[in-house]
Amino acid sequence: MNNYNKTDLQLNGLNIDGLYLEDVFSVWEHFDKNANKYFTVFMINNSRITVPATEANVAMLYQGGHQVSEFVVNDDGIVDEIEVAKR
C-alpha cells in the first residue's frame, strides 16, 4: 500500500509529516501526576508518540477504530490492560 491512500495522522502537539492513521498499532491513555490526560500512540515501525488528550486528538484516535487502552497496576503488582470505552 502506498502512502497516497492513507489518512494523515494530524495530532495537536505534534508537528511531524509522514505519519498515518493506518500505521497506528495501539493507543494507551494515561495521566500525568497533575491528572492531565495524554495518549501514547505506538506505530507499526516501533516508534511511539505522546500527545495531550485534546478534543481533536480524541476524535482522531477514536475515529481510527483502534482500541484505546488504559494500563493499571493492580495490588499484586501485575499490569492489567483495560479497554477505554469509545466516546
Stockholm file with secondary structure:
# STOCKHOLM 1.0

chainA/1-87         MNNYNKTDLQLNGLNIDGLYLEDVFSVWEHFDKNANKYFTVFMINNSRITVPATEANVAMLYQGGHQVSEFVVNDDGIVDEIEVAKR
#=GR chainA/1-87 SS CCGGGSCBCCCTTCCCSSCBGGGEEEEEEEECTTCCEEEEEEETTSCEEEEECCHHHHHHHHHTTCCEEEEEECTTSCEEEEECCCC
#=GC SS_cons        CCGGGSCBCCCTTCCCSSCBGGGEEEEEEEECTTCCEEEEEEETTSCEEEEECCHHHHHHHHHTTCCEEEEEECTTSCEEEEECCCC
//
